Amino acid sequence: MKTKNGHKKFLRYRWFIFIVLAVGYVLVYFHRVSPAVVASELTEAFHVSGALLGVLASAYFYPYAIMQLPAGLLSDSLGPRKAVALFTLVASLGAVLFGLAPTLSLAIFARILVGLGVAVIFIPAMKIFAEWFFAREFAMVTAILMLIGGLGWLFASTPLALLTLWVGWRKGFIIIGTGTLLLAILSWFIIRDRPQDMGLPSLTEMDSAKSKTVPGESQVGLLEGMRIVLYQRYFWPLAVWFFFSDGTLFGFGGLWGGPFMMEVYGLNKAETANILMMIAVGLIIGSPLLSFISDRVLQGRKPVLIGSAIILILVWIPLALFTARLNTTILAFICFLIGVFSGSIVVIAFTATKELFPTSIAGTSTGTVNLFPFFGGAVFQPLMGAILDKVGKVGGVYPASAYSWAFFACLIATIIAFIAILFMKETFPSSNRQYKGSPSSA
């Protein structure tokens, strides 16, 4: 009876942990793309050019990217609970400071703090899920996390636009920072690294026959884990794909999509936010859909990633070549497709990365690959701003030709991402992979 009650508590409590982490991931996405809606306010408040606005927005991405490997190491050593609580506190301080910042330099510093703080949520979450959810559940649980994270993108569109119209962008970010502080407190008291920390049965005890643990798998040291990841040749196609595919996503959806629609199509903030919100809708719908297609229909990771890369190329062609000749319906549909095939598709890519390596380095492997999408965002946001500045403003706004050149750069990036993903290894469990303990055999 005691064992049965322990099993019930295990199955119930893991969802409390999931909810806390999912709320944290909502904030990750919110802060990632919020500059797109408040770009005009930031330009006015800090008197910045396109390139400098890109620097301000991308200040989130540099620390986020840099922290991915440390986040994995912290998850594997210090423990995900402590890491999440501590760094969520840092994010709350950054959000409040961003709302209060009187100068551009202080605003950039605040964005750095936010990026630093929310950087240590996703990787610890993956580590925790590996301890609380079976291998057969992992892809779907990750998809649900991405789905809920998409709400953060949604909140950073129309709801943020309405909030800034109501209280102003500064007070809006102070309110968000206060809510983030509450999340840090909840993380400390609710999250547990593994079931055994609560006296509950482990996954092996819950389901030894179908456990995620590979028989005979031993713990791997941190440096050895890094060596295994970096020397695994099939890791690099995924890394390159992440850099270029997500770089375009964050460049457009996280910053320049908003100014583009307002300046080229004359839309107001609310109308622009409603169209950008379709990225979030695509992310929310696409995460479980692509996971289902990968797990149940195609039973593979590679065909889903290749198909998504092809569709993404087709999406960027009209943006690059017919920049000023689209309508709001087409723009909304394009944003939806970007949300699905550049946003939610990362569920499959992260799952493929996890499946390349043993569970003992789940944090290290996922953290290492997670460097690349955010380096991509850090590069593409100011790069697109620099391209816009190169063409120059006409009548105080960037013309369609400027955005056409910026979007052409994104089209080239998606083609590179497609070529890279052709070289990935299929990792779906049905291929009966066996980890041999060396980088070349993973």
C-alpha positions as CSV (number, residue, x, y, z in Angstrom):
1,M,0.0,0.0,0.0
2,K,2.9,2.4,0.8
3,T,4.5,1.7,-2.5
4,K,1.2,2.3,-4.3
5,N,0.6,5.6,-2.5
6,G,4.2,6.6,-3.4
7,H,3.5,5.9,-7.1
8,K,0.3,8.0,-7.0
9,K,2.2,10.9,-5.3
10,F,5.0,10.6,-7.9
11,L,2.6,10.8,-10.8
12,R,0.7,13.7,-9.2
13,Y,3.5,15.8,-7.9
14,R,5.6,15.9,-11.1
15,W,2.9,18.0,-12.7
16,F,3.2,20.6,-10.0
17,I,6.8,20.9,-10.8
18,F,6.0,21.0,-14.5
19,I,3.6,23.9,-14.0
20,V,6.2,26.0,-12.2
21,L,8.8,25.4,-14.9
22,A,6.2,26.0,-17.6
23,V,5.3,29.4,-16.2
24,G,9.0,30.2,-16.1
25,Y,9.3,29.2,-19.7
26,V,6.4,31.6,-20.5
27,L,8.7,34.4,-19.2
28,V,11.6,33.1,-21.3
29,Y,9.6,33.6,-24.5
30,F,8.1,36.9,-23.3
31,H,11.4,38.6,-22.7
32,R,12.9,37.1,-25.9
33,V,10.5,38.8,-28.3
34,S,8.9,41.7,-26.3
35,P,11.1,44.4,-28.1
36,A,9.1,43.8,-31.3
37,V,6.0,45.4,-29.9
38,V,7.7,48.2,-27.9
39,A,10.4,49.0,-30.5
40,S,8.9,52.5,-31.3
41,E,8.8,53.4,-27.6
42,L,12.4,52.1,-27.1
43,T,13.6,54.1,-30.1
44,E,12.0,57.3,-28.7
45,A,13.1,56.8,-25.1
46,F,16.7,56.1,-25.9
47,H,17.1,57.9,-29.3
48,V,18.7,54.9,-31.0
49,S,19.3,53.9,-34.7
50,G,18.3,50.6,-36.1
51,A,21.7,49.0,-35.3
52,L,21.6,50.2,-31.7
53,L,18.0,49.1,-31.3
54,G,19.2,45.7,-32.5
55,V,22.0,45.8,-29.9
56,L,19.6,46.7,-27.1
57,A,17.2,43.8,-28.1
58,S,20.0,41.3,-28.6
59,A,21.6,42.1,-25.2
60,Y,19.2,39.4,-24.0
61,F,20.7,36.8,-26.4
62,Y,24.4,37.1,-25.6
63,P,24.2,36.1,-21.9
64,Y,21.4,33.6,-22.7
65,A,23.6,31.9,-25.3
66,I,26.8,32.1,-23.1
67,M,24.9,30.6,-20.1
68,Q,23.6,27.5,-21.9
69,L,26.7,25.4,-21.3
70,P,27.0,26.6,-17.6
71,A,23.3,26.0,-17.3
72,G,23.9,22.4,-18.3
73,L,26.8,22.1,-15.9
74,L,24.8,23.6,-13.1
75,S,22.0,21.3,-13.8
76,D,24.3,18.3,-13.7
77,S,26.2,19.4,-10.6
78,L,24.6,22.1,-8.4
79,G,21.1,20.8,-9.2
80,P,18.3,22.3,-11.3
81,R,16.1,23.5,-8.4
82,K,18.7,25.8,-6.9
83,A,19.7,27.0,-10.3
84,V,16.2,27.9,-11.4
85,A,15.3,29.7,-8.2
86,L,18.5,31.7,-8.1
87,F,18.6,32.8,-11.7
88,T,14.8,33.5,-11.9
89,L,15.5,36.0,-9.1
90,V,18.2,37.6,-11.3
91,A,15.7,37.8,-14.2
92,S,13.2,39.6,-11.9
93,L,15.8,42.2,-11.0
94,G,16.6,42.7,-14.6
95,A,13.0,43.2,-15.7
96,V,12.4,45.8,-13.0
97,L,15.6,47.6,-13.8
98,F,14.7,47.7,-17.5
99,G,11.5,49.5,-16.7
100,L,13.4,52.0,-14.6
101,A,16.4,52.5,-16.8
102,P,17.0,56.2,-17.6
103,T,19.8,55.6,-20.2
104,L,20.5,53.2,-23.0
105,S,23.6,51.7,-21.3
106,L,21.5,50.9,-18.2
107,A,18.7,49.4,-20.3
108,I,21.3,47.2,-22.1
109,F,22.6,46.1,-18.7
110,A,19.1,45.3,-17.6
111,R,18.4,43.2,-20.7
112,I,21.7,41.4,-20.0
113,L,20.4,40.5,-16.5
114,V,17.1,39.3,-17.9
115,G,18.9,37.1,-20.5
116,L,21.3,35.8,-17.8
117,G,18.4,34.9,-15.5
118,V,16.0,33.2,-17.9
119,A,18.8,31.3,-19.5
120,V,18.8,28.9,-16.6
121,I,15.2,27.6,-16.9
122,F,15.0,25.5,-20.0
123,I,18.1,23.3,-19.5
124,P,17.3,22.5,-15.8
125,A,13.7,21.8,-17.0
126,M,15.0,19.2,-19.4
127,K,17.2,17.7,-16.6
128,I,14.2,17.5,-14.3
129,F,11.9,16.0,-16.9
130,A,14.5,13.3,-17.5
131,E,14.2,12.4,-13.8
132,W,10.4,12.7,-13.5
133,F,9.1,11.5,-16.9
134,F,9.7,8.3,-18.8
135,A,11.6,8.3,-22.1
136,R,8.4,7.5,-24.0
137,E,6.8,10.7,-22.5
138,F,9.8,13.0,-23.0
139,A,9.0,14.4,-26.5
140,M,5.4,15.1,-25.7
141,V,6.2,16.7,-22.3
142,T,8.8,18.9,-24.1
143,A,6.2,19.7,-26.7
144,I,3.7,20.8,-24.0
145,L,6.4,23.0,-22.5
146,M,7.0,24.6,-25.8
147,L,3.2,25.0,-26.3
148,I,2.9,26.8,-23.0
149,G,6.1,28.8,-23.7
150,G,4.3,30.0,-26.8
151,L,1.9,31.8,-24.5
152,G,4.9,34.0,-23.6
153,W,5.2,34.9,-27.2
154,L,1.5,35.6,-27.3
155,F,1.6,37.7,-24.2
156,A,4.5,39.7,-25.8
157,S,2.2,40.7,-28.7
158,T,-1.3,42.0,-28.3
159,P,-1.5,41.8,-24.5
160,L,1.8,43.6,-24.1
161,A,0.7,46.2,-26.6
162,L,-2.5,46.8,-24.6
163,L,-0.6,46.9,-21.3
164,T,1.8,49.5,-22.6
165,L,-1.1,51.6,-23.8
166,W,-2.6,51.3,-20.4
167,V,0.3,51.9,-18.0
168,G,3.3,52.6,-20.3
169,W,6.1,50.2,-21.2
170,R,8.1,51.1,-18.1
171,K,5.5,50.2,-15.6
172,G,4.6,47.2,-17.6
173,F,8.1,45.7,-17.2
174,I,8.1,46.6,-13.5
175,I,4.9,44.6,-13.1
176,I,6.4,41.7,-15.0
177,G,9.5,41.8,-12.9
178,T,7.4,41.6,-9.7
179,G,5.6,38.5,-11.0
180,T,9.0,36.9,-11.9
181,L,10.1,37.4,-8.3
182,L,7.0,35.4,-7.1
183,L,8.0,32.6,-9.5
184,A,11.5,32.5,-8.0
185,I,10.0,31.9,-4.6
186,L,7.6,29.2,-5.9
187,S,10.5,27.5,-7.7
188,W,12.4,27.1,-4.4
189,F,9.5,25.6,-2.5
190,I,7.9,23.4,-5.1
191,I,10.6,22.1,-7.5
192,R,12.5,19.0,-6.6
193,D,15.4,17.6,-8.6
194,R,14.4,14.0,-8.5
195,P,11.6,11.9,-6.9
196,Q,14.1,10.4,-4.4
197,D,14.5,13.9,-2.8
198,M,10.9,13.4,-1.5
199,G,11.3,9.8,-0.6
200,L,9.4,8.8,-3.7
201,P,10.3,5.9,-6.0
202,S,12.6,6.6,-8.9
203,L,11.7,6.1,-12.6
204,T,13.5,2.7,-12.5
205,E,11.5,1.6,-9.6
206,M,8.3,2.9,-11.2
207,D,8.9,1.2,-14.5
208,S,12.1,-0.7,-14.7
209,A,11.3,-2.5,-17.9
210,K,10.6,0.7,-19.7
211,S,12.8,3.1,-17.8
212,K,14.8,5.8,-19.5
213,T,18.0,4.4,-18.0
214,V,20.3,2.5,-20.3
215,P,21.6,-0.7,-18.7
216,G,25.1,-0.3,-17.5
217,E,25.2,3.4,-18.2
218,S,27.6,5.1,-15.7
219,Q,27.8,8.7,-14.6
220,V,30.0,10.9,-16.8
221,G,32.1,13.7,-15.5
222,L,31.5,17.3,-16.6
223,L,34.6,17.7,-18.7
224,E,34.1,14.2,-20.2
225,G,30.5,15.1,-21.0
226,M,31.6,18.2,-22.8
227,R,34.1,16.2,-24.8
228,I,31.5,13.7,-25.8
229,V,29.1,16.4,-27.0
230,L,31.7,18.5,-28.9
231,Y,33.4,15.5,-30.5
232,Q,30.1,13.9,-31.7
233,R,30.0,14.7,-35.4
234,Y,26.2,14.4,-35.6
235,F,25.9,17.1,-33.0
236,W,27.1,19.8,-35.5
237,P,24.4,19.6,-38.1
238,L,21.8,20.3,-35.4
239,A,23.9,23.1,-34.0
240,V,24.3,24.9,-37.4
241,W,20.5,24.4,-38.1
242,F,19.7,26.0,-34.7
243,F,21.9,29.0,-35.4
244,F,20.5,29.9,-38.7
245,S,16.9,28.8,-38.3
246,D,16.3,30.4,-34.9
247,G,18.5,33.4,-35.8
248,T,15.9,34.4,-38.5
249,L,13.0,33.6,-36.1
250,F,14.4,36.0,-33.4
251,G,15.5,38.6,-35.9
252,F,12.0,38.9,-37.4
253,G,9.6,37.8,-34.6
254,G,11.7,39.2,-31.8
255,L,12.4,42.6,-33.2
256,W,12.1,43.7,-36.8
257,G,8.7,42.2,-37.7
258,G,7.0,44.9,-35.8
259,P,8.7,47.9,-37.3
260,F,8.4,46.3,-40.8
261,M,4.6,46.1,-40.6
262,M,4.2,49.5,-39.1
263,E,6.6,51.3,-41.5
264,V,5.9,49.4,-44.8
265,Y,2.2,48.7,-44.4
266,G,1.2,51.6,-42.1
267,L,-0.3,49.3,-39.4
268,N,-0.8,50.6,-35.9
269,K,0.6,48.9,-32.8
270,A,-2.5,46.8,-32.1
271,E,-2.8,45.6,-35.7
272,T,0.9,44.7,-35.8
273,A,0.7,42.9,-32.5
274,N,-2.3,40.9,-33.7
275,I,-0.3,39.7,-36.8
276,L,2.8,38.9,-34.8
277,M,0.6,37.0,-32.4
278,M,0.2,34.4,-35.1
279,I,3.8,33.3,-34.5
280,A,2.7,32.4,-31.0
281,V,-0.4,30.6,-32.3
282,G,1.8,28.6,-34.7
283,L,4.2,27.8,-31.8
284,I,1.3,26.7,-29.6
285,I,-0.3,24.5,-32.3
286,G,2.9,23.3,-33.9
287,S,4.6,21.9,-30.8
288,P,2.2,19.0,-30.0
289,L,1.4,18.6,-33.7
290,L,5.0,18.1,-34.9
291,S,5.7,15.9,-31.9
292,F,2.8,13.7,-32.8
293,I,3.9,13.5,-36.4
294,S,7.5,12.7,-35.4
295,D,6.5,10.1,-32.7
296,R,3.4,8.4,-34.2
297,V,3.1,9.1,-37.9
298,L,6.6,9.3,-39.5
299,Q,8.4,7.7,-36.5
300,G,11.5,9.8,-37.1
301,R,13.1,13.1,-36.3
302,K,15.0,13.8,-39.6
303,P,12.1,13.8,-42.0
304,V,10.2,16.3,-39.9
305,L,13.2,18.6,-39.6
306,I,14.0,18.4,-43.3
307,G,10.3,19.1,-44.3
308,S,10.2,22.0,-41.9
309,A,13.4,23.5,-43.4
310,I,11.9,23.3,-46.9
311,I,8.7,25.0,-45.9
312,L,10.7,27.7,-44.1
313,I,12.6,28.5,-47.3
314,L,9.3,28.9,-49.1
315,V,8.0,31.2,-46.4
316,W,11.0,33.6,-46.7
317,I,10.8,33.9,-50.5
318,P,7.7,36.2,-50.5
319,L,9.1,38.3,-47.7
320,A,12.4,38.8,-49.5
321,L,11.1,39.2,-53.1
322,F,7.6,40.7,-52.6
323,T,8.2,42.7,-49.5
324,A,5.7,45.5,-50.1
325,R,3.2,43.6,-52.1
326,L,1.7,41.3,-49.5
327,N,-1.5,41.9,-47.5
328,T,-2.4,41.5,-43.8
329,T,-3.9,38.0,-44.3
330,I,-0.7,36.8,-46.1
331,L,1.4,38.4,-43.4
332,A,-0.6,36.7,-40.7
333,F,-0.3,33.3,-42.4
334,I,3.5,33.8,-42.9
335,C,3.8,34.5,-39.2
336,F,1.9,31.4,-38.4
337,L,4.1,29.3,-40.6
338,I,7.2,30.8,-39.0
339,G,5.8,30.0,-35.6
340,V,5.3,26.3,-36.6
341,F,8.4,25.6,-38.7
342,S,11.0,27.8,-37.1
343,G,9.6,28.0,-33.6
344,S,7.8,24.8,-32.5
345,I,10.1,22.6,-34.6
346,V,12.8,23.0,-32.0
347,V,10.9,20.4,-29.9
348,I,12.1,17.8,-32.4
349,A,15.6,19.2,-32.6
350,F,16.0,19.2,-28.8
351,T,14.6,15.7,-28.6
352,A,17.1,14.5,-31.3
353,T,20.0,16.1,-29.4
354,K,18.9,14.4,-26.2
355,E,18.7,11.0,-28.0
356,L,22.2,11.3,-29.3
357,F,23.7,11.2,-25.8
358,P,23.3,9.3,-22.5
359,T,20.9,10.6,-19.8
360,S,23.8,11.3,-17.5
361,I,24.8,14.3,-19.7
362,A,21.3,15.4,-20.6
363,G,21.9,18.9,-19.1
364,T,25.3,19.2,-20.8
365,S,24.2,18.1,-24.3
366,T,21.0,20.1,-24.4
367,G,22.7,23.1,-22.9
368,T,25.5,23.0,-25.5
369,V,23.2,22.9,-28.5
370,N,21.1,25.6,-26.9
371,L,24.0,28.0,-27.3
372,F,23.4,28.2,-31.0
373,P,19.9,29.5,-31.5
374,F,20.6,32.4,-29.2
375,F,23.9,33.2,-30.7
376,G,21.8,33.2,-33.9
377,G,19.4,35.7,-32.4
378,A,22.3,37.8,-31.0
379,V,23.8,38.0,-34.5
380,F,20.6,38.5,-36.6
381,Q,18.9,41.2,-34.7
382,P,21.8,43.8,-35.0
383,L,22.7,42.4,-38.5
384,M,19.3,43.1,-39.8
385,G,19.4,46.5,-38.2
386,A,22.8,47.2,-39.8
387,I,21.4,46.2,-43.2
388,L,18.4,48.6,-42.7
389,D,20.8,51.4,-41.7
390,K,22.9,50.7,-44.8
391,V,20.0,51.4,-47.1
392,G,18.9,54.3,-44.8
393,K,15.6,55.9,-43.8
394,V,13.3,57.7,-46.1
395,G,11.0,60.2,-44.5
396,G,12.0,59.0,-41.0
397,V,11.2,55.3,-41.7
398,Y,13.0,52.4,-43.4
399,P,11.6,51.8,-46.9
400,A,10.4,48.4,-48.2
401,S,13.7,48.0,-50.1
402,A,15.7,48.1,-46.9
403,Y,13.5,45.3,-45.4
404,S,13.8,43.3,-48.6
405,W,17.6,43.2,-48.2
406,A,17.3,42.2,-44.6
407,F,14.8,39.5,-45.4
408,F,17.0,38.2,-48.2
409,A,19.7,37.6,-45.6
410,C,17.2,35.5,-43.7
411,L,16.3,33.6,-46.8
412,I,20.0,32.7,-47.4
413,A,20.2,31.7,-43.7
414,T,17.2,29.2,-44.1
415,I,18.9,27.6,-47.1
416,I,22.0,27.1,-45.1
417,A,19.9,25.6,-42.2
418,F,18.3,23.2,-44.7
419,I,21.7,22.0,-46.1
420,A,23.0,21.5,-42.5
421,I,20.0,19.3,-41.4
422,L,20.5,17.0,-44.3
423,F,23.6,15.7,-42.5
424,M,21.9,14.9,-39.2
425,K,21.6,11.4,-37.9
426,E,18.2,9.8,-37.3
427,T,17.8,9.3,-33.5
428,F,14.3,8.0,-33.2
429,P,14.4,5.1,-30.6
430,S,13.1,2.5,-33.0
431,S,16.6,2.6,-34.7
432,N,17.8,0.6,-31.7
433,R,20.8,2.9,-31.0
434,Q,23.2,1.8,-28.3
435,Y,25.6,4.1,-26.5
436,K,29.0,2.7,-26.5
437,G,30.8,5.3,-24.4
438,S,32.9,7.1,-27.0
439,P,32.1,10.2,-29.0
440,S,32.4,8.5,-32.3
441,S,29.9,5.8,-31.5
442,A,27.1,7.9,-30.0
